[in-house]
């Protein structure tokens, strides 16, 4: 289970860019999370696009409305179930998210005004389908690599 929230100024992303990001941001997290490209796992991912008026966002202590159109600000929040999130895996996710954004925006590199927050939701703190979910219940779905399954089981004693 993963929720990716992309916060941007109103109109920053076109519908086509959002359509592309819905897929590429999902895969940017999915591949490091399960250890491989696994399209069936996509159902556990949501991408939300939130737009804010330029007078509702600020950078450097100034409203974007006062800075003008050159201020390219985005905040991407990635919330994931507890699992194999060692620092190198988190780093890979953040780099993949920023690369997907740059690609969708037609830029050679991410803007320094784009920030990614990576949050792990503690085991037992994620709910859906009328109850609490556990990453352990997902390990037998076939989407995780054997290596990921071993690391997660060792971490959670499952």
C-alpha positions as CSV (number, residue, x, y, z in Angstrom):
1,X,0.0,0.0,0.0
2,X,1.5,3.3,-1.1
3,X,0.0,6.8,-1.4
4,X,2.0,9.4,-3.4
5,X,0.7,13.0,-3.1
6,X,1.9,15.6,-5.6
7,X,1.4,19.2,-4.4
8,X,1.9,21.8,-7.1
9,X,0.8,25.4,-7.9
10,X,-2.5,25.4,-9.9
11,X,-1.9,24.6,-13.5
12,X,1.8,23.5,-13.1
13,X,1.0,20.0,-14.5
14,X,-1.1,19.4,-17.6
15,X,-3.6,16.5,-17.7
16,X,-1.2,14.6,-20.0
17,X,1.7,15.1,-17.5
18,X,-0.5,13.9,-14.6
19,X,-1.6,10.9,-16.7
20,X,2.1,10.0,-17.3
21,X,3.1,10.6,-13.7
22,X,0.3,8.4,-12.4
23,X,2.1,5.5,-14.0
24,X,5.8,6.6,-13.6
25,X,5.5,7.7,-10.0
26,X,3.7,4.4,-9.1
27,X,6.6,2.4,-10.7
28,X,9.2,4.7,-9.2
29,X,8.2,3.4,-5.8
30,X,6.8,-0.1,-6.7
31,X,10.1,-1.4,-8.2
32,X,12.3,-0.7,-5.2
33,X,9.5,-1.7,-2.8
34,X,8.9,-5.2,-4.2
35,X,12.3,-5.7,-5.8
36,X,11.0,-6.0,-9.4
37,X,8.6,-4.6,-12.0
38,X,5.3,-6.2,-11.0
39,X,2.3,-4.7,-12.7
40,X,-0.2,-6.7,-10.6
41,X,1.1,-4.7,-7.5
42,X,0.0,-1.4,-9.0
43,X,-3.5,-1.9,-7.5
44,X,-2.0,-1.1,-4.1
45,X,-0.8,2.4,-5.2
46,X,-2.6,5.7,-5.3
47,X,-1.3,8.9,-6.8
48,X,-3.1,12.1,-5.7
49,X,-2.6,15.5,-7.4
50,X,-3.3,18.5,-5.2
51,X,-3.2,22.0,-6.7
52,X,-2.9,25.1,-4.7
53,X,-3.3,28.8,-5.8
54,X,0.0,30.7,-5.9
55,X,-1.1,32.7,-2.9
56,X,-1.4,29.5,-0.9
57,X,2.2,28.4,-1.3
58,X,5.5,30.1,-0.4
59,X,9.2,29.5,-0.8
60,X,11.9,31.5,0.9
61,X,9.3,33.3,2.9
62,X,7.5,34.8,-0.1
63,X,4.2,33.8,-1.7
64,X,4.6,32.3,-5.1
65,X,2.1,34.9,-6.3
66,X,4.7,37.5,-5.4
67,X,7.6,35.7,-6.9
68,X,6.0,35.1,-10.3
69,X,5.9,32.1,-12.7
70,X,9.7,31.4,-12.4
71,X,9.2,29.8,-9.0
72,X,8.9,26.0,-9.7
73,X,7.8,24.5,-6.4
74,X,6.5,21.0,-5.8
75,X,6.2,18.8,-2.7
76,X,5.8,15.1,-3.2
77,X,4.8,13.0,-0.2
78,X,5.4,9.3,-0.4
79,X,3.7,7.2,2.3
80,X,4.5,3.5,2.4
81,X,3.7,0.5,4.5
82,X,6.5,-0.6,6.8
83,X,8.8,-3.0,4.9
84,X,12.3,-3.1,3.5
85,X,13.1,0.6,3.6
86,X,16.8,0.6,4.3
87,X,18.4,4.0,3.5
88,X,19.6,2.8,0.1
89,X,16.1,1.8,-0.9
90,X,14.7,5.1,0.3
91,X,17.4,6.9,-1.7
92,X,16.5,4.9,-4.8
93,X,12.8,5.8,-4.4
94,X,13.5,9.5,-4.0
95,X,15.8,9.6,-7.0
96,X,13.4,7.7,-9.1
97,X,10.5,10.0,-8.1
98,X,12.5,13.2,-8.9
99,X,13.6,11.6,-12.3
100,X,10.0,10.8,-13.2
101,X,8.9,14.3,-12.4
102,X,11.8,15.8,-14.5
103,X,11.0,13.5,-17.4
104,X,7.2,14.3,-17.3
105,X,8.0,18.0,-17.2
106,X,10.5,17.8,-20.1
107,X,13.4,18.9,-18.0
108,X,16.9,17.4,-18.0
109,X,17.1,17.5,-14.2
110,X,14.7,18.1,-11.3
111,X,14.2,21.6,-10.1
112,X,15.8,22.5,-6.7
113,X,12.3,23.7,-5.6
114,X,10.9,20.1,-5.8
115,X,11.1,18.3,-2.5
116,X,10.2,14.7,-1.7
117,X,9.1,13.5,1.8
118,X,9.4,9.8,2.4
119,X,7.3,8.5,5.2
120,X,7.0,4.9,6.5
121,X,3.7,4.0,8.2
122,X,4.4,1.7,11.1
123,X,3.3,-1.9,11.0
124,X,-0.3,-2.1,12.2
125,X,-1.0,1.5,11.4
126,X,-2.5,1.2,7.9
127,X,-6.1,0.3,7.4
128,X,-8.3,-0.7,4.5
129,X,-11.1,-3.1,3.6
130,X,-12.5,-2.9,7.1
131,X,-9.4,-3.7,9.0
132,X,-5.7,-3.2,9.7
133,X,-3.3,-4.3,7.0
134,X,0.1,-5.9,7.3
135,X,2.9,-6.1,4.8
136,X,3.3,-9.8,6.0
137,X,-0.1,-10.6,4.4
138,X,1.2,-9.4,1.1
139,X,4.4,-11.4,0.9
140,X,2.7,-14.5,-0.6
141,X,1.1,-12.6,-3.5
142,X,4.1,-13.3,-5.8
143,X,4.9,-9.7,-6.5
144,X,7.9,-9.5,-4.0
145,X,11.2,-11.0,-5.0
146,X,12.5,-13.8,-2.7
147,X,15.2,-11.4,-1.4
148,X,12.6,-8.8,-0.3
149,X,10.4,-11.5,1.3
150,X,13.4,-12.8,3.4
151,X,14.4,-9.3,4.5
152,X,10.8,-8.3,5.5
153,X,10.1,-11.6,7.3
154,X,13.4,-11.3,9.2
155,X,12.5,-7.7,10.2
156,X,9.0,-8.5,11.4
157,X,9.4,-12.1,12.5
158,X,6.8,-13.4,10.1
